[in-house]
Amino acid sequence: MKFLKFLLVILLTLTVYNVNAQNFTADLRKLNSDINAAKKAGKLTEVEYGKLKNEQEIIKLAIEKANADNVMTPAEKNKIHSKIIRSKKRLVKYKTNREIY
């Protein structure tokens, strides 16, 4: 009985840990779909779309580089997170600019 309780506590701890972890690939997928939707809606020019796609590739490479040693340090997490946030802000800026295409 004690072993079962111990096992349950361990499982709950691991579950909570996984919920709080940042999932950069999911954020990147969501951002990618937002970029494609904006392009399809005609809110992005080809140049803006190319810049955002290039930025996506840079973020993917940063994630792969950070995961190369299977340990992601807080500094690496912060850099990747800031790149994703910067890309989101840039997408919003590109979508709402007043240029006529």
C-alpha positions in Angstrom: 0.0 0.0 0.0 2.8 2.4 0.8 4.5 1.6 -2.5 1.3 2.3 -4.4 1.0 5.7 -2.7 4.6 6.5 -3.4 4.2 5.5 -7.0 1.1 7.7 -7.3 2.9 10.7 -5.8 5.8 10.2 -8.3 3.4 10.0 -11.3 1.5 13.2 -10.2 4.8 15.0 -9.8 6.0 14.0 -13.2 2.6 15.0 -14.7 2.7 18.5 -13.1 6.3 18.9 -14.3 5.3 18.0 -17.9 2.4 20.4 -17.9 4.6 23.4 -16.9 7.3 22.6 -19.5 7.5 24.9 -22.5 6.6 23.2 -25.8 8.5 25.2 -28.4 7.6 22.9 -31.3 3.9 23.4 -30.6 4.3 27.2 -30.4 6.2 27.0 -33.7 3.5 24.9 -35.4 0.8 27.4 -34.2 2.8 30.4 -35.4 3.4 28.6 -38.8 -0.3 28.0 -39.3 -1.0 31.7 -38.4 1.5 32.8 -41.0 0.0 30.6 -43.6 -3.5 31.8 -42.8 -2.4 35.4 -43.0 -0.8 34.8 -46.4 -3.9 33.0 -47.6 -6.1 35.9 -46.4 -3.9 38.3 -48.4 -2.6 40.2 -45.3 1.0 39.5 -46.1 3.1 40.3 -49.1 5.5 37.8 -50.6 8.5 39.6 -49.0 6.9 39.6 -45.6 5.9 36.0 -45.9 9.5 35.1 -46.9 11.0 36.9 -44.0 8.6 35.2 -41.5 9.4 31.8 -43.1 13.1 32.4 -42.9 12.7 33.4 -39.2 10.8 30.1 -38.7 13.8 28.2 -40.0 16.1 30.0 -37.7 14.0 29.2 -34.7 13.8 25.5 -35.8 17.6 25.4 -36.0 17.9 27.1 -32.6 15.6 24.4 -31.1 17.6 21.6 -32.7 20.9 23.1 -31.5 19.5 23.5 -27.9 18.3 19.9 -28.0 21.6 18.5 -29.4 22.9 17.5 -25.9 19.4 16.6 -24.6 19.7 19.4 -22.0 18.0 22.7 -22.6 19.5 25.4 -20.3 17.4 28.3 -19.0 19.5 30.7 -21.2 18.7 28.6 -24.3 15.0 28.5 -23.4 14.9 32.2 -22.9 16.6 32.8 -26.3 14.2 30.5 -28.1 11.2 32.0 -26.3 12.2 35.5 -27.2 12.7 34.5 -30.9 9.1 33.1 -30.9 7.7 36.2 -29.2 9.6 38.5 -31.6 8.2 36.5 -34.6 4.6 36.7 -33.2 5.0 40.5 -32.8 6.4 40.9 -36.3 3.5 38.9 -37.7 1.0 41.2 -36.0 2.9 44.2 -37.3 2.9 42.9 -40.9 -0.8 42.0 -40.8 -1.9 45.4 -39.6 0.3 47.7 -41.7 -1.5 50.1 -44.0 0.3 49.3 -47.2 -1.8 48.8 -50.3 -0.9 45.7 -52.3 
